[in-house]
Amino acid sequence: MLLVSIFVLTSCEEETYEFGAIIAPSNIQIDSEIKGATTSLPYGDGTGEVSYTANADNAISYKFIFNGSETIAPSGTHTYTFSNTGTHIYNVIVQVIGTGGVISSSAIQSEVLVLYEPPAELLETLYGTGTKTWRVKAEGNKHFGLGPVGGNAGPEWYGAGPNDKVDTGMYDDRYVFNSDGTFTHLVGADGTVFGRHTPMVADLGPTSEAPNGDDIENYPYADYSEKMSLSAPGGTETISLTGLAFIGYYTGGSHQYKIESRTSNEIVLRTTDAASQFDWWFTLVAE
């Protein structure tokens, strides 16, 4: 009986855990750099590109919010390419995340000049009379691959052969561009997407799916919609997606896709990953 009593008393003791002090981030500083801004061009060079850098005491991560879309940026840096033609004031909110998930917020306004008007043939290619659906050209050679950042020879370091990635969540995905400026990603019947392990887990969250090398081949994900804008920094037509929207293979980064070439039913895109390690190339075809 004595042994039973000791066991019961011991079993009833509650364990206590120390999580440390929960401290709200403070002293938030947000700096912005408008591309091409000079004394004579205070609102920039017309590309609409603005880079933001946030710092705060007791910060663990940062989140940038513009026009209702959120982008997590652990480094505190993020670049937006605004798209409203003319000179406009844009409001960007920065949430600073501290221990225990406590959040502090601040905001910044940027007055930016945008001169770009997308050519009619680009709009016709992307969404035609209202909406158009695209997919990765799985049957083509080098439809997906990588090369050096800033390289212009296509996926010169690796290019997937026809249907090389058939076991991943990429080929049944569909990308819908709409004339109202929205973008919809349909993930297909398998309910998964394909991406690079490190940025995918950092941005989209952990998963029980084991990585295959640097990839997560079938990351469970749901259909979603975001917004898109078109610009031409440096003269290169570029599709910018809000939030965590992506095309083909998740790489993190700016979520901007440079149009390297296009016809009425085929587009070659390129994006730089979050680590600025590679440029990733995708060939899309219209359905």
N, C-alpha and C positions, 0 to 999 in steps of 0.2 A: 504493500500500500504506500509505503514511504517513497519507493522508486516511482510509482505511478504519479504521486503528487508532485514530485520534482519535475517529471516529464511534462505534466500539464502546465505547471507554472512557467517552465522554460518556453513551451510552445506558445504561450499567450503573450510573451514579451514582444512589443512592436519594434521593428527595425527603424532607425532614423537615418536620413540621408542628408548630406550637405551639398547644396547646389551652388553655394557662393552667393555673394551679394548681387542683387539685381540693380543695375545702375543704368539710368536712362542716358542715351547719348546726348552730348551737349556741345556747344561751341561749333555749330555747323557752319562751314564755309563752302560756298559754291562759286567756282570760277567758270567762265565761259570764254571760248575763243571762236569768233565768227571767221570762217575761212575767207581769206582775201581782204579782211577789213584793214583799212588804212585811214589816215586823216581825211583824205579826199573821198574815200569809199567807206564810211563808218558802218554801213549795213552789210558789208561783204561784197564778194565778187559776183554775186548772182546765182551761185550754186545752191545756196540755202543750207549749207553744211555748218553745223555748230557743234563743237566738242565741249563737253562739260566734265569738270573734275570736282568731286565733293570730298571733304574731309571733316571729321568730327572726333571729339574725344569719346572714348569708350564705345567705339563702333566695331561691329563684327562684319556687317555687310551693308550694302546700299541697294535701293530700288528707285529707278527713275520712272516717273509717270507723266505721260503726255497724251492728251486727248482721250483719256480713259484707258489707254493701254500701258501695261506695266512691264518693265524690263529689269531683271535682277542683275546687278553689276557688283560683285564682291570687291573689285578693285576701286570702286568709286568713280570710274570713268565711263563715259558713254557718249556716242555721237549720234545726233539726229540730222537727217536731211529733210528740211521742210520743203513743202511743195506748192504752197499757194502763190501763184504768180503775183508779183508786186512786192511792196514793203509792208510787212505785217509784224505784229507783236505776238510772240508765242510764250505761253506760260508752262514751265516745266516744274514739277514737284519732285523733290528728293526726300525719300523716307530713309532714315538711318536706323538700322536694326542693332539693338544691343543685347546683352545677356538676358536669357529668359524670354526673348522675343519682344521685349519692350521697344517701342518705336518712337522716335522723334522726327519731326518733319520741318522742312523749309521749302521755299520756292524761289524761282528766279525768272525774270522776264528777259527775252531777247528780241530785239527788233532786227529783222532779217530781210534782205532783198532776195527775191527769187525771180530770175529772168527766163527760166526754161519753159518752153511750151512744147510738149511732146508732139512729134510729127504725126500726122493723121495715119500714115502707114504703120507706125508702131502700135497705135491704138487699135487699128484694124487687125493687126497680127495678134495682139494679146487677147482681146475680147470681142472682136467683130462687132456685131450690131448690139451686143448687150452682155453676153457671157460666153466663155470658151473654156473648155477643159483640156488639160495637158497631162502627159505622163512621161516618165523617164523612158528613153528609147532603148529598151532592154535588148532588142535584136541587133542593135548597131555596135560596131567596134569602138572602143574607147568612149562609151556613152557615159561613163563615170570614172573619175580618177583624180590624180593629184600631181602637182608640180611645184616649182619654187614660187615664193611670193613675188608677184610682179612679173613673172615669166609670161611670155606670149606665144609659146610653142605648144599650147594645149597641155593635156595631162601627161607630160613627158616622163615623169618618174614612175607612174603606174596608170594604166588604162585598162578598164575591165573589158574582157571579151564578151561576145554575145551571150546573154543570159548567165553570166558568171555569178551574179548575186541572186539567183533564183530562190535560194533558201533564206533570204533576208526579208524584212518587211517593207522593201522599197518598191518593188515592181507593181504591186496592186494599188499603190497610192495614186490619187488624182489631185491635180492642182487647178483650181477654178479661179480665173480672173474675171472680175465683173466691172462693168462700166461705171458703177457707183463708187468705185474706189475700194471695194472690199476684196478679200482673198480668202478662199475656203480650201482647207486641206482635208480631203477624204482619205482615211487611212486604210480602207479596203476591208474585205471580209475577215481577214485575220486579226484586225484590231491592233496591229503593231506597226512600228516605224523602225528605221535603221539609223544608226548614228555613231559618233565617236564617244567612247566610254566616258572620258573625264568631263567634257562640257555637258554631256547629256545628263549625267548624275547630278552635277553641280546646279544645272538650270532646271531640269524637269523633275528631279527627285530620285531617290534611291529605288532600285528594283531588285527583285530576286533573280532576274535573268543574269546568268553568268556571262561575262565578256568573252569574246573570242579574240584574243590579242588586244588590240586597241579599240575594237568595235563591240557594240551591243547590237546584235543582228535582228532581234525581235523584241523591241521595247514596247510593252503594252501602252497604248495611247488611244485617245478618242478623237473623233472629228472636231474641228474647231474653225472659227472664222476670225480674221484680223483685218487690218487695213493695209493698203499698199499705196505707194506713191512712186512717181517717175521723176528722174532727174538726169543730168548729164555732166557730172563733175569731171573736169579735164577733157570734156568732149565725148566721154563714154556713156552711152545710155545705161541707166542703172535702175533696177527695181529695188525699192526699200520696203521691207515688211515690218510691221509693228509687233510688239510683244516678243514672243518666242517662236513666231511663225518661221517656217523654213521650207526648203525645197530639196527633195532627194535624200539627203544624208545630213543629220544634225551635226553642225560644227561649232555652234555658238557664234561668237564674234559679233559683227555689226548687223547681221541679218540683211545685208545688202548684196545684191547679185548683179554683177556687171554683165551686160549683154555683149558677148564677144562677136556673135554673128546671128543673123536671123533671116528667115524666109517666111512665107505666108503660113507655113505649117511646121517649122522647125526652128528652135532657138538653142543656142549654146550659151550657157551661163557660167560665171566664175565667182567664187566667194572666198574670202580669207578666213581661216579658222580663228578661234578665240585666243590661241597661243601665238598667233602670227607665225606659225610653223610651216604651213602649206597653203597653197591656193587649190581649191577643190573645183572640179569642172563637171558639168552636167549637160547632157543633150536631152532636150524635151521635144516631143512631137504632139501635135494637136490631134484630138479625137473627133 
